[in-house]
Amino acid sequence: MESGPPPGSRWTFLTNHARVLVQISRDPGSRTRDIAARCLLTERAVQRIIADLEAAGYLTHRRNGRGNVYHVVEGTRLRHPADSGATVADLLALLHDPA
């Protein structure tokens, strides 16, 4: 597992919400446990973040057996006034690995 931010650093470029959203966009069928491991978060933190993202309209999900399949609503606009006009799709395009 990767290490977190360097000791003594107090900020990062991405929020945990952004990290979770990127992981879900990469693998919509990911388990909470897998997302947590990739984002270096607890499963409970990921569950709260997913609930936040769903409540704000950035994600939806459907049951698939015992798991969930998530759908990122890419046309949703980013919330901060400084980001007005930008959409989730714009953000994800910047953050996805070219492949």
HELIX and SHEET records of a PDB file:
HELIX    1   1 ASN A   16  ARG A   26  1                                  11    
HELIX    2   2 THR A   32  CYS A   39  1                                   8    
HELIX    3   3 GLU A   43  ALA A   55  1                                  13    
HELIX    4   4 PRO A   81  ASP A   83  5                                   3    
HELIX    5   5 VAL A   88  LEU A   95  1                                   8    
SHEET    1   A 2 LEU A  59  ASN A  64  0                                        
SHEET    2   A 2 GLY A  67  VAL A  72 -1                                        
END                                                                             
